[in-house]
Amino acid sequence: MISVLLATYNWPQALKLCLESLSTQTDLDFEIIIADDGSTSDTKDLIRETQNHFPVTITHLWQEDQGFRKTRILNQAIEAARGDYLVFLDGDCLVQPDFIAQHRILSQAQRLVTGSRVLLNNELSKKLLSWSHWDFKKFTGNLLSYRLSGGINKYWPLKIKLGDGAWRNYKKFVWRRIKGCNMACWRSDAQAIGGFDETMTGWGHEDADFVFRLQNRGLIRKSGSWAT
């Protein structure tokens, strides 16, 4: 089973859409562990309400708000995970219906996967947040106009999917294209390096450090672009 470790902090409106995008996955053999870095009760109430009708198990882990301590709550999520394979996601991301299925295809022993993302501008973000629910078909039906108006920064990665292969393997460590909002590894590998470095407080680079230490242990990094 796959465990989705979903990091969030005080943005329940975005988290609602994120969870709705996960609820429509073609592959439902996964669980969600929400790694909450100290959100207020609005987020807790949303999660409790969502748990009642969600197609997969949702576990909510919370820690007191003492500044940006994402590494600490993610390490708790790693230990709480029941799945052998971990997919890291942020609560302000919307995923395609085959997101879990594609990560399962790319999963491989002695590998970690770093995926990509498409950025939305403020105007489009506000528009999507005003929707009563997430509608992938409605969103993709307007992709070209979104791209032409600057609403999204990429078009083709949302239209074209490429398969697995050796071409995805990085030959060495590079800092580029490491996105903590979309990456994956085996739980045993994450535990072997002690998870995220909890001395890294404040925003930034905890994901690159995590990937560096995994590669330093001998794992090969795979690109999840044009798939996840």
C-alpha positions in Angstrom: 0.0 0.0 0.0 1.0 3.6 -0.6 1.0 6.2 2.2 0.4 9.8 1.1 2.1 12.1 3.6 0.2 15.4 3.1 1.7 18.5 4.7 -0.6 21.3 5.6 -0.7 24.5 7.6 -3.7 26.8 8.1 -5.2 26.7 4.6 -8.3 24.5 4.9 -9.8 25.9 1.6 -6.9 24.6 -0.4 -6.7 21.4 1.6 -10.3 20.7 0.8 -9.7 20.8 -2.9 -6.5 18.8 -2.5 -8.4 16.0 -0.7 -11.1 16.1 -3.3 -8.6 15.6 -6.0 -7.2 12.6 -4.1 -10.7 11.1 -3.6 -11.1 10.7 -7.4 -8.0 8.6 -8.0 -8.1 5.7 -10.4 -6.0 3.7 -7.8 -7.5 3.8 -4.4 -5.0 1.4 -2.6 -3.5 4.2 -0.5 -4.0 6.0 2.8 -3.5 9.6 3.7 -1.6 10.9 6.7 -2.1 14.6 7.1 1.1 16.2 8.7 -0.3 19.3 10.3 2.3 21.8 11.5 0.0 23.5 14.0 -3.2 24.6 12.1 -6.1 26.1 13.9 -9.4 24.3 14.5 -10.8 25.2 11.1 -8.4 22.6 9.5 -9.3 20.0 12.2 -13.0 20.5 11.6 -12.5 20.1 7.8 -10.6 16.9 8.2 -13.1 15.4 10.7 -15.9 16.1 8.3 -14.0 14.7 5.3 -13.1 11.5 7.1 -16.7 10.5 7.4 -17.2 10.0 3.7 -13.8 9.6 2.2 -13.0 6.5 0.1 -9.6 5.9 1.8 -8.4 6.2 5.4 -7.3 9.6 6.6 -5.2 10.0 9.7 -4.6 13.5 11.1 -1.3 14.2 13.0 -1.0 17.6 14.6 1.7 19.5 16.5 1.6 22.8 18.3 2.4 25.8 16.2 5.9 26.8 17.1 7.0 28.1 13.8 7.9 26.2 10.6 8.6 22.6 11.9 7.6 20.7 8.8 10.5 18.3 9.2 9.3 17.2 12.6 5.7 16.5 11.7 6.7 14.7 8.5 9.0 12.4 10.5 6.0 11.6 12.7 4.0 10.8 9.6 6.7 8.5 8.3 6.6 6.5 11.5 2.8 6.4 11.5 2.6 5.2 7.8 1.2 1.8 7.2 2.3 1.7 3.6 5.7 0.5 2.4 5.9 3.3 -0.1 5.6 7.0 0.7 4.4 9.8 -1.5 5.0 13.3 -0.2 2.5 16.0 -1.1 1.6 19.5 0.0 -1.9 20.5 1.0 -2.1 23.3 -1.6 -1.5 21.0 -4.5 -4.2 19.5 -6.8 -3.4 16.1 -8.3 -4.5 14.4 -11.5 -6.7 11.3 -11.3 -3.8 9.0 -12.1 -1.4 10.6 -9.6 -1.2 7.5 -7.3 -1.3 5.1 -10.3 1.7 6.9 -11.9 3.7 6.9 -8.7 3.1 3.2 -8.3 4.3 2.6 -11.8 7.5 4.6 -11.1 8.2 2.9 -7.8 11.3 0.7 -7.9 13.8 -0.8 -5.4 16.8 1.4 -4.7 15.1 4.4 -6.3 13.5 7.6 -5.2 11.2 9.7 -7.3 11.1 13.5 -7.6 8.0 14.8 -9.4 7.1 18.1 -11.0 4.4 20.7 -10.6 2.4 23.3 -12.5 2.2 26.7 -10.9 -1.0 28.7 -10.9 -1.2 32.5 -10.7 -3.1 34.3 -8.0 -6.2 34.9 -10.1 -6.7 31.3 -11.2 -5.9 30.1 -7.6 -8.7 32.3 -6.3 -11.1 31.1 -9.0 -10.5 27.4 -8.1 -10.8 28.1 -4.4 -14.2 29.5 -5.1 -15.5 26.3 -6.7 -17.8 24.3 -4.5 -15.8 21.1 -5.3 -12.9 20.0 -7.4 -13.7 19.2 -11.0 -10.8 17.9 -13.0 -12.6 17.7 -16.3 -13.8 21.3 -15.9 -10.2 22.4 -15.1 -8.6 20.6 -18.0 -11.3 21.7 -20.4 -9.9 25.2 -20.1 -6.1 24.4 -20.0 -5.2 26.2 -23.2 -7.0 29.4 -22.2 -5.4 29.2 -18.7 -2.0 28.9 -20.4 -2.5 31.8 -22.8 -3.7 34.1 -20.1 -0.8 33.2 -17.8 -3.0 31.3 -15.3 -0.7 28.2 -15.5 3.0 28.2 -16.3 3.0 24.9 -18.2 0.6 23.2 -20.6 2.0 20.1 -22.2 2.9 18.2 -18.9 -0.8 18.2 -18.2 -1.6 16.8 -21.6 1.2 14.2 -22.3 2.3 11.3 -20.2 5.6 9.4 -20.8 6.3 5.9 -19.5 9.0 4.6 -17.2 12.5 3.8 -18.4 16.2 4.3 -17.7 16.0 7.8 -19.2 14.4 8.9 -16.0 17.5 8.1 -13.9 19.7 11.0 -12.7 23.4 10.1 -13.1 24.4 12.3 -10.1 23.0 14.6 -7.4 21.7 17.9 -8.7 19.7 20.5 -6.7 17.4 21.3 -9.6 13.8 20.1 -9.7 13.5 18.8 -6.2 10.0 19.5 -5.1 9.0 18.4 -1.6 5.4 18.8 -2.7 5.7 15.8 -5.1 8.3 13.2 -4.3 8.3 9.5 -3.2 10.5 6.8 -1.7 10.3 3.6 0.2 9.5 3.9 3.9 12.5 1.7 4.8 14.8 4.0 3.0 13.4 7.1 4.7 13.8 5.4 8.0 17.4 4.3 7.2 18.5 7.9 6.9 16.6 9.0 10.0 13.9 10.9 8.0 14.1 14.6 7.6 16.7 16.7 9.5 14.7 18.2 12.3 17.4 20.8 13.0 16.3 22.5 9.8 13.6 24.9 11.0 12.2 27.7 8.9 11.2 27.3 5.3 13.3 25.8 2.6 15.8 23.1 1.5 14.6 20.3 3.8 13.5 18.4 0.7 16.8 18.8 -1.1 18.7 17.7 2.0 16.4 14.6 2.3 17.0 13.7 -1.4 20.8 14.3 -1.0 21.0 11.9 2.0 19.0 9.3 0.2 21.3 9.5 -2.8 24.4 9.5 -0.6 23.1 6.2 0.8 23.3 4.8 -2.7 19.7 5.3 -4.1 19.2 6.5 -7.6 17.0 9.5 -8.2 14.3 9.1 -10.9 12.5 11.9 -12.5 8.7 11.8 -12.2 8.1 14.6 -14.7 5.7 13.9 -17.5 4.1 11.2 -15.3 3.1 12.5 -11.9 
